[in-house]
Amino acid sequence: MRTSLIVSLCLILATVAATGAVRPVMEVEEDVYSYNSADNGAGPMWCHGSTCLVRIGEAVFAGGLETIADAKPLNNCRWMLFVRGDRGWEKTCFDESGRTREPCPLVGFPDGRLFLSSNPTLDAEAYAGPARPEVLQFDASNPRAPARTLLPTWSGQPRFTEHSYRSFAADGPNHELILLQNVGYTHAEWSFLDRDGRWSAQGRLAWPWGTEYSKPQPIRVCYPNVALKDRAVHFCGVSDIIEPNETWRAFKQELTGREWDYDFRRLFYTWTPDITSEPFRPWVEIASREKTCGWVTPGDMWIAPNGDVHLLWTERALDERLREKFFPSVRQSHTLNYAVVRDGQVQSRRTLLAAEEGQSDERPGRGRFHVTPDHRLFVFFYVSGSDAGGKSVSENRLLEIGPDADVGPAVRVPLQKPFTDSFTATVRAGSPPSRTLELLGIRQGSGNTISYARIRID
């Protein structure tokens, strides 16, 4: 009887630990740098599928984007590198010669190597044109020292431009990384840096084919979350093509006066068990808002120890500009969604928060995963709108997802100013799992200022 009681008590305590409310404790909340709008279609958070925040040991690094005052778009920016020391954030170096359009994501290895993905233009005077992808290698123990420039090896001679839509991911424990960069509307080129420091594998990732459109075409996939683990690569992004529905496109043109409008409403996933020897598997459509001209935004990805792929994304049900004419009876909704994928099959999915027209108006923003050393999985996200009583809501929340995809209660994160959009020090970029959640991004009411926060999870 005593043994049975102890076992039962342990099971109860384990369940409480897995689903009970967590307690986020603020440790640091501070500004890193301010920027001016470049008016080139990008910005410091534009590479949100990757990250500009990396931790290596006791040091934490942030990548920044500076607008060059006398330069004309599109290539009117340059990268900056910051490190947080005893005196706060310090800019250790910046690009003194190159110009680029997009922010430059970071990855790191626990041996002290820090990498920055750069895409400098080859013609600084041209509005748009050719670019050359580079990877800059820094020493985390001496980040002011000159970087070593690594030139990825590609399959053939791809025509890269300032619109890179690139993804940068690392397997920190294995000291390996991968860089993917889009080429037009047909495919992404990829190059893999192995543990011996060689670009030993490269290839192309062809986009899914849209046979169901009135004019079949490749479906360019952008803003992806990419994970590299034990040479398996997982890729999940959103469709990004000119509006394929000709009727909707004509209607939008009447509204905006523009001949183009982009579709972001289908979430696609693919993977390879070994990037060095096996091709990417057929594309899997994870989510779609195609029927009502909605919106899908990738959030984050985590590869569990058993190989399960955990995904986060947000959805908006419809484009309200089109509702009256095309789907007047459809209600608007905003949802934060979670799914587990195994071997290309969705094992489970659920909505973590929903704002539905006529009901709750607490609207979720992009979610980010955070993983602890003992593989506990948390979701950090932004919420805006109003609660059931009509009171305005603008806050960050944190919840835990248990081993069986059971979801614990969401708790408010006590930030002075909530982050409306943020990067994290993610394991997808080589940062170690931690009991401390670190953020880099934009806080409400902070204008063009990029801020940092560190939150201990009790």
N, C-alpha and C positions, 0 to 999 in steps of 0.2 A: 504494500500500500504506500509506504514512504517513498519507494523508488518511483512508483507511478505518479505520485503527487509532484515530485521534483521534476520529472520529465514534462509533465503538463505545465508546470510553472515556467520552465525554460522555453517551451513552445510559445507561451503567452508573451513572455518578455521579448522573444525574438520577433514576434509579430508586431509588438508595440515599437520596437526599435526600427523595424522596416517601414512602418506606415505612420509613425507618430510625427508630430510637428517638429521641425528643426528650429534651431535658434541661431540666426545669423548675427554676428557681432562685428560692428564696424571697427576697423583698425586704422585705415588711412583713407582720406578722400581729398584729392588735391588736383590742381590744374597742371598740365604738362606744357602745352604750347597753344598759340592762337594762329589762325590762318586767314587769308583773304580768298574769296571765291575766285576760281580760275576761269569760270564761264566756259569750260571745255567739255561739259557732260560728265565729268568725274568729280571726285572729292576724296577727302581723307578716309572715308568709310566705304568707298566704292568697291574695294576688294573684299567685301564682307564674307565671302565663302572661305577665305583664308584668314590670317590674323596678322596684326602689326604689333603684337605683344608676346614676348617670349621670356621665360625664366630659365636660367642656367645656374644651378647651385644657389648661392645667395644673391646673385645679381639678376635684375630684371631689366629688360631692354624694350624700347618702344620705337617703332618706325613712324616717321612723320612725313608730311607732304607740304612743301613750301611753294607758294606762287611767286614766280619771278616777275618783278614789277614792270620791267621794260620789254617783256616778251609777249608775243601774240599767241592766242590759242591756235592749234590744240596743244602743242608741246611747250607749254609755258610753266612747267613745274619741275621741281627737283626733290630728291629724297633727302631726309634727315635721319640721323640716328641719335637716340637719347638713352642714357643709362640713369638709373635711380641710385644715388649714393647717399652718404651721410648728410649732405646739404640739399637733398631733394633731387629733382630732375636736372640733368646737365646734357646739353647737346655736345656730343663727342666729335661728330663729323657730319659732313653733308657733301652732296655731289657738286664739285667745283667746276665741272666742265660740261657734263651731259644735261640734256633736257628730256623730259618725258611728259606723259599725259596723266598716268594713273598712279595711285599709291603703290608702294613697294613692300610686299609682305615679307615676313621673317619666319625662319625656322631655326632650331638649335639642336645641338647634340650635348649630352652630359659630359663629354670630354673637353668642353670649352669652346667648341667651334660654333660660331654664330653666322648665319647665312642670310643675305638680303637679295631678293629677286628684283632685278632692274631691267628696264626695257627702253634704253635711250634711243632717241630718233637718230637716223643717219643724215637727216637734212633739217637742221634747226630753223631754216628760213621758210620751209614749206608748211602749208596749212596741215596737210596730212601726207603720209608717205612711209617709206621703209624704216624699220627699227631692227635692233640687234639684241636679242635676249642675253642677259648676263647674270651670273650669280656671284655676288661679292662675299668673300669669306673673311670674317673678323675673328680676332682672338678675344674671348669674353674677359680674360684677365687683363687685357690691355686694348680696350676698344678704340683708343685714339690712334693706335698704330695703323699705318696704311693697310688697306684691305687687299687681299689677293683676288684677282679677277679670274673666274672660271667661265669658260665658254662651253655651254652644253653642246653635245653632239646630236645632230638631228638626222632623220631619215630623208636623204636628198637635200634640196636647198629650198626650204619653205619661204614663202614671201610674207614675213611678219610685218605688221604695221603698228602704229601707236595704239590701236584698239586691240589690246592683247587678250582681255578677258582671261587672264592666266590664273592658274591654281598652283599653290606651293605647299607641299606636305612633307612630313618627315616621320620616320620611325626612329625615335630617339635612342631606345636601348640598342638597336642594331646599327646605328650610325649610317643610315641611308636616307635618301630623299628623292622626290620626284617633282618635276616641273612640267605642267601642261599649259599650252598656249594655243589659242584659237587661230585658225587661218580661214578668213572669210566666213561663209555660211555652210561650209561642207564638212569640216572636221577639226579636231584638235591634234596638234603634234605633241608628243611627250618624250622626255628624256630622263633616264634613271641614273642616279649617282650611287654607286655601291659602296660597301664598307671599306674597300681598298682605294677609294678616291677616284674611281674610273667611271666615266659615262658609258657603262657597259651594255646598255640596252636602250633602244629608242623605237618609235613607231608612230602609228596614226590611230586615233579613235574617231571612227566615222559616226556621224550623227544618225539618229533614227530616221526612218523614211516615212513621210506623211502621205500614205496612199489614200487616206480618207478625205483629203482636201480636194476641192474642185480642180485645183492644179497641183498634182502631187509634187512634193519637194522635200529636201532634207530639213529636219527640224533642229536648228541650231540650239544647243543646250548651254546656258550661261549661268554665272554666279553659283557654281557647284560647291558642295562640301566634298572634299577628297580626303581619304584616309589611306595610309600605307602602314601595313603591319605584316612582318614576316614575309615580305615581298608580295603579299596580296594587296591589290589596289581596289578601292571602292569609290565610286563616283556617282553623285546624285545632284542634279541641277534642274533648272526650269527652262521651258521652251522660250525662245527669244527670236521671233521672226516677225516680219511685217504682217499685219493682220491678214490671215488667210481666208477669212470669210468675206467674200466680195461685197455682199449686201451690207454687212456691218462696216466694212472699210469705207464704202461710199457715204454711209450715214455719218461716220466720224469725221470724214473730210468736210462735210457740210457744217459740222459743229466747230471744227478747229481751223479750217482753212489749210490744213496740211495734207499732203498727198500720202503721208505715211502715219502709221500708228502701230505700236508693237504689241504682240501677244505674250503674256506671261501667265499661262494658265494650265500648263501640263508639267507634272513633276516626273522626271525619268531617272532611272537607276541602272547602272551596269557595274560589273566587277570582273576581275581576273584573279584566279588563285595564286598565280605567280607571274609577275610582270615581265620576268626575264625569259619565260619559256611558253606561256599560254596566252592565247588571244582573249580579248574582252568578250564576255558572254552577251547574248542578245539582250536588247534593252527591255526593261520592265517599266511599265507606267504605274507609278505609285499612287498618284492622285490627279484629278482633272476637274476643271471648272469650265470645260469647253462648251457645254450646252447653254450656259447663261452668261458667257463672256465675262467670267470672273477673274480672279487674280490668285496666283500661288507664289509664295516666297520661301525658298529653302532656308532652314534654320541652322541645323547642326547634325553631326553624325558621330557615333561612338561605336567602336568594334569591341565587343565584350570578349573576355577570355575564352569563351566557348565558340567564338567566331560569329555569333549573332550580330547583325548590323542594326543599330538603334538609330532612328531617324526622327527629326523634328522639322515641321514646316507650318506656315500659316496659310489660311485661305480666306478670300473674300468671295462671297457667293456670286455677285453680279456687278456689272458696270451700270451704275444707276442712270447714266446718261441715255442708255438704251432701253431701260426698263419699260417706260410707258408705251413704246412702240412695239417691242419685240417679246417681252415676257412680263406683262403688267401684274400677274398674279403671284410672282415669285417674291418671297421675302428676303431681305438682305440679312447676311450673317457674317461674322468675323470669328474665326476659330484658330486655336493653337492645337496642332495635331501631332500624334506620336505613333510610330509603328516599329515593329520588329520584323526584320527580313532575314531569312535563312536560305542559302542556296538559291537565291532569286525568287523565293516565294514569301509573300507576306504572311507571317504567322499570327500576328495580332495587330490591331490598331485601335486607337481611342482618341477622343477629344479631351484635351486637358482643360480648356476654358473656351466657352462660346458666348458671344454676344449676339442675340437674335432679335430682330425687329419685333417690337411689341412686347418684349420681355426684358432680359438683362441687357444693359448697354456697357458692360465692362469689357472693353475691346483689348484683346491680347496683341502684343507686338512680337517681334522675332524672339524665339527662344534659343538659349544656349545650354549645352550640357556642361556639367562639371563632375569630375570623377575623383574620388579619394583613393588613397593607397590600398584600401581594402575593397576596392571596386564598388563602392556605393555610388549610385548615379543620381545626380540632382539636375533640376531644370531651373534656370534663371531666366526671367522674362519681364517685359514691361507691360503695364496695364493702364489704359486711359479710358475716358468716357465718364460715366456716372453710375453710381450704385442703385440698388432697388429703391432707395429713398430719394433719389434725384440729386444726391450730393456728388460733386465733381471728384473724379478719381484720377490720379497720376502718380504711380508708384511702381517700384520693382517688387517682384515676389519670387519666392524660392519654394520648390517642392521636391520631394524625393520619390523616385520610382524604385519599387522593390524588385527582388529577384524574379518574381512571377508577374511582373508588369503591374503590380498593384500600386496605386498612386496615393501618396500621403497628402495631408492637407497643405495648402499653400499658405505661406506666412509672408508678411510684409518685411522687406529689407529696409532697415532704418537709415537710409541715405539722406543727407541734407538736401540733395537734388537728385532725383531719379535719372538713371541713364535711359534715354529714349532709343539709343542704338549703341551697341558696344561689341568690341572684340573681347575674347578671353585668352588667358594663357593656357591654351588647349594642348592636350596630348597629341592632337593631329599635327601640331607643329613642333613636337619634340619636347614640350614642357612636361615635367613629371606630374603624375597624379599628386594631389595635395589636399589637405584639409582647409586650405585657404583659397578662396575664389578671388581672382584678380581680373580687373576690368580696365579697358581703355576705350573711350568713346565720347559721345556727346551727351551732356546732361541738360535737362530741361532748363530753359532760361539762360543758358551759358553762351548763346550766340555762336560765333565761330571759334570756340575754344574746345580743345581736346583734353579730357580729364582722365584721371586714374583713381581707382579705388581698390582697397584690399579688405576682404570680408572673411572673418574666421567662422567656420561652420561648427557650432557646438551641437 
